[in-house]
Amino acid sequence: MTSAPDLLRVLRKSDELVTREVAGETILVPIRGTLASLQQIFVLNPVAAFIWEQLDGERSLDEICEGILERFDTTPATARSDLLELVNGLLAAGLIVEQAEQDPSGASSRPPETS
C-alpha cells in the first residue's frame, strides 16, 4: 500500500514527456512506453498547471502548497488535498519522479546533501 506523498518530498518532472501550451491550456504528452500510452494526453486546469510549473526538483510539496494558497482563493485543506491528488496521479502516470531518484544512466539526479 502506498501512502500519500509527504509534503516535505521534492519531486521533479520526468524527462519522458513533452509539455505544450495550447489555447491557454497546459498539455502533457508522455513520450515513452507503448503506443497506447503515447496516445494519452493530460490537460491541466490553472491550479494543476501552477503545481506542474513548481515541480522543479527544488521546491518541496509544502512550499508548493504555500504558493497555491498565495495565488488562488482556497483553503489550506483544499490546497493540500488538490496538491496530493494531482501528485499521486502524476506519480502513477510516471510523469514526475523523486528528485533523489537515479536517472536511466545510473547517475544520481541530485548531489548528495552534506551535514
Secondary structure, DSSP 8 states (H G I E B T S, - for coil): ------TT-EEEE-SSEEEEEETTEEEEEE-SS-HHHHT--EEE-HHHHHHHHH-EEEEEHHHHHHHHHHHSS--HHHHHHHHHHHHHHHHHTTSEEETTSB-TTS-BSS-----
